[in-house]
Structure formats: C-alpha cells, structure tokens
C-alpha cells in the first residue's frame, strides 16, 4: 500500500508540473502572441496611414515574437520580443539606426503590457532620438492600441495609434 501511495504522489507531482509548464507557455509573451497577423490603423486619415501596417509573427521555435512596423513598400523597422529568464524583453531595431532594449514591467492597468528602456546600442549621442517606453493596450481580439515614447533632445515625445486586425 505504501508503494502505491508513493507512486500516486509521484504521478500527481508530474501532472501538476506539466500543467504549470503548459500554463506558463500560454502566457509566454503576456498576450502579445494574440496579435499574430496583420494590423492597420483604425480609421486612417491619410494615404500614409492607409498604407501603414503592423505585422506580427513567431520565430525561433516560437520563442521570439516579431513586430514588423511600417509601410511594406518602404524600409520597415522591427521589434523582437523574447524571454530572458523570467523577464520579457524587447529589442527595437529602429529606422534611426539605434537599437534600444526595453524590459517589461508590471502594469497597473488591466489588459496592458508595458516596456521601459533598459539600454541601447548604436546611439552616437545621448540626445539622439531613441525609444524609451512602449505600451500595448488590448481592447478585444481585433483591436488594440499602441503607444511609443521617444526621448528627443532630452524631452519625451509620445505617439499612439489605434489598430484593427486585417487578418
């Protein structure tokens, strides 16, 4: 009887461990993975906004999530989201030629994922424009808002956009 109890306890531990891993994998990117696909500006007001797209896809055995940003007919920028241990990181490969790394922090807002500046490569002057914060607010499965904050000449400049799923 004692051996049967030990076996049942061992099996229970294995099932719970597998459930915990599966649950963690579900939230590997804290909801960003639900953006997979193509997005456009909701209610565009110009031809430039009509041509603008955000595309999201997984790479690297689904361990990195890529955002391709911009007009597909011109050069795009990319942000790659990935885990570094328990932290969710983002490296933004900017059209300005620098690469800020941002780290997710716990947001006080529900349905929001926020990142703050950690460090940067290829910044020739500390006053050169570079991203310092990024925020995603999930509205529903077909709508989200994105905010980006850049440091420009020592001052923060924020921009935001409302996006709708294309496919």
N, C-alpha and C positions, 0 to 999 in steps of 0.2 A: 504494500500500500504506500509506503514511504517513497519508493521509486516512482510510482505512478504520480504522486503529488509533485515530486521534483520535475518530472517530465512535463506535466501540465503547466507548472510555473514557468519553466524554460520556454515552452511554446507561447505562453501568454506574453512573456517579455519580448520574444521575437516579433510577434504580431504587433505589439504596441510600438516597437522600434521602427518597423516598416511603415506603420501608419504615420508616425512622426516625420519620417523622411519624406513620404509622399505629400504630407500636408505642407512641409517646408518648400518642396519643389513647386507646389501650386502657387505659392507667393514668392517665387524666386526673384521676380522683378517688381514686387509690390503693386501689381496691377498694370504696369506698363505693357506687359506682354499682351494685354487685351486690345492694345492699339494696333496690333498686326494688321497691315493692309495699307490702303492709300486714303489720304485725307486732303480736303481743300478748305479754303476759307469759307466760312458760313456767311452768305450774303456779301459776295465780293463787290467792291465799289469801283474797281478799275480793271483794265485789261491785265495789268501786272498781277493783281490779286486773283484774277480768274485763272491765270497760268500757274500760280504758285501751288506746290504740293508738298506734303509730308508723306514719306513712305517709311513703314516700319517692318522689319523682318528679323528673324533669328539667324545666328551663325554660330560656328564653333561648338557643334553638338548641343545647340540650344543653351549655351552658357553665356552668350553675349547677344544683346539686343541692339539693333542698329536703327537710327533715325537718319534718313536722307532728306535733307532740307533744301527746298528751293525750286526754281524754275527748271524743269528737266531739260530744256533746250540750252541752258547755260550751265556754268560750273556750279556744283552743289557743295554744301558742307555736310558733314556727318557728325553725329554724336553716337558714341558707343557706350552702352550701359553694361556693366559687368559686376560680378561679386568679387570682393577682396576679403576673404574670410567672411565675417558676419556683416560687413559693410557693403552697401550698394554704391558703386562709383559711376561716374560719367566722365568720359574724355570727349571734349568738344573740339573737332578739327575745323577751325574757323576759317572763313574766307579771308580773314585778315592775316592769316598765316601763323597764328599762335594756337596753342593747344591747352586751354585751361582744363584742369581736373577738378571735378566737383564731387562732393560726398553728400549722400542723402542724410537728412536729419529728420527726427520725429516731428511731424507737423501737428499743430494744434487743431487743424481743420480736417474734418472728415472727408474722405474721397480725394485726398490731396497727397501728392508726392513732391517733396521739395529738396533741392540740392543747393549747397553753398560751396563757394570757392575753397579749394584746398591748396593748390599750387599750379604752376604754369610753365610751359616750355616755349621757347622762341619769342619771348617778349623782350624786344630790344630796349624799350624804355618803359619805366613803370607807369607813365602817363598815356601810353598807347592803349587804345580801346581793347577791352577784353571782358568776357563774360564772368560775372561773379555770383549770379544766382539763376536758378531755373525752377519753375513750378508748373506742375500738371494738375489740373482740377478735372476730375471725371464727372460729367453730367449724367450721361447714360451710355449705352453701348455704341451709339452712333454720334455722340457729341462730346467734345472736351475743350478745355481752354488751356492755353499755354502762355506763360509769362516768362520773359527773359529780362535780366537786368545786367547791363554792361557798365563798367567803370570807364568813363570818358573824361580825360583831363581832370582826374581827381573827383569827378561827380558821378553819381549813379543816374543812369537813364534806363527807364523801364519801358517795355513794349509788351503788348499782349494781343492774342488773336483767339478768335472763336472758330473751331474747326468742326467739320462734318465729314462723316465717313463716305468715301466714294465706292470702295469695295473692300 
